[in-house]
Each structure stands twice: as structure tokens, then as C-alpha cells.
């Protein structure tokens, strides 16, 4: 699928924000593994789902407690880029890896 100028701009803004979220997660959590996301640009920003994956260890409950803070951070960073999330709690989730 060929991207329009608008989706290329949105994708660039989104990449910038997600790189910041990934950097923050890496710095704050030793159990952070990776960040992934899914998005459908025809339903953006409601379709955005950012998933931060963590090692399945005894510290995950502590990490999970910070999920709300990261949802707000995602909201603020996107807002600075001109993108408004209606309900950030539906756009970012912390999950634990069962394979590690």
C-alpha cells in the first residue's frame, strides 16, 4: 500500500514519539524488552495500540503500576506533535513476556 503525504507525516511524528517512549522505558526499567505498535491510519489515532513488553519476573507488578504514567506521557508527547488521543488508556499497554 502506498502511503499518502498525510500518512507519511503522521508516521514520522509517531516514530519520533515512540522512540522517546522506548528510550524512557529502557532507562527506567531493567526488565524492558521492546516496544511495538499497530495502527490503521484511516482510523488514527483511535486505532493506535502501543505495547511495551517486559520480562516476566517478580518486578512486573511494580512496572505495571507505572503503566498509567506512560499512558499520560504518550498522550502529552503526541499532543505536542498535534495528535490528540481521546482515551490514552486504550492506546498503550504494558505486557509481560512468557517466552523469556
C-alpha positions in Angstrom: 0.0 0.0 0.0 1.4 3.4 -1.0 1.3 6.0 1.8 -0.1 9.5 1.2 1.8 12.6 2.3 -0.5 12.8 5.3 0.2 9.2 6.5 3.9 9.8 6.0 3.8 12.9 8.2 1.8 11.0 10.8 4.1 8.1 10.7 7.1 10.3 11.1 5.6 12.0 14.1 4.5 8.7 15.6 8.0 7.3 15.2 9.5 10.2 17.0 7.2 9.8 19.9 7.6 6.1 20.1 11.3 6.4 20.1 11.1 8.7 23.2 8.7 6.2 24.9 11.2 3.4 24.2 14.1 5.4 25.5 12.3 6.3 28.7 11.3 2.6 29.2 14.8 1.4 28.7 16.2 3.9 31.2 13.6 3.3 33.9 13.1 -0.4 33.7 15.7 -3.1 33.6 13.1 -5.7 32.6 12.1 -3.7 29.4 12.4 -5.9 26.3 10.9 -4.0 23.4 8.1 -1.7 22.1 5.8 -2.5 19.3 2.7 -0.8 17.9 -0.2 -1.3 15.5 -2.1 1.4 13.7 -4.6 1.8 10.9 -4.1 5.3 9.6 -7.7 5.5 8.2 -8.8 5.2 11.9 -6.0 7.1 13.5 -5.4 7.9 16.4 -8.1 5.7 17.8 -6.6 2.6 16.2 -3.1 3.2 17.7 -2.0 0.5 20.2 1.4 0.7 21.7 2.7 -2.4 23.5 5.6 -2.3 25.9 6.9 -5.8 26.6 8.7 -6.7 29.8 10.4 -9.8 31.2 8.1 -12.0 33.2 9.7 -11.5 36.6 8.8 -10.6 40.2 9.1 -6.9 39.4 6.4 -6.8 36.8 3.8 -5.6 39.3 6.0 -2.6 40.1 6.3 -2.0 36.3 2.6 -2.4 35.7 1.9 0.3 38.3 3.7 2.8 36.1 1.5 2.0 33.0 -0.9 4.9 33.7 2.1 7.3 33.9 3.3 6.1 30.5 -0.2 6.4 29.0 -0.2 10.1 30.1 3.3 10.5 28.7 2.2 9.1 25.4 -0.7 11.5 25.3 1.5 14.5 26.1 4.1 13.6 23.6 1.6 13.1 20.8 -0.3 16.3 21.8 3.0 18.2 21.3 3.0 16.7 17.8 -0.6 17.9 17.1 -2.2 14.5 17.7 -4.9 14.2 20.3 -5.8 10.8 21.9 -9.4 10.6 23.2 -8.6 7.9 25.8 -4.8 7.2 26.2 -5.5 4.2 28.5 -6.7 2.4 25.3 -3.6 3.3 23.3 -0.8 1.9 25.5 -0.4 -1.3 27.4 2.4 -3.0 29.4 2.6 -6.7 28.9 5.0 -9.4 30.2 6.7 -11.9 28.0 6.0 -15.5 28.7 8.8 -16.8 26.4 11.7 -15.3 28.5 
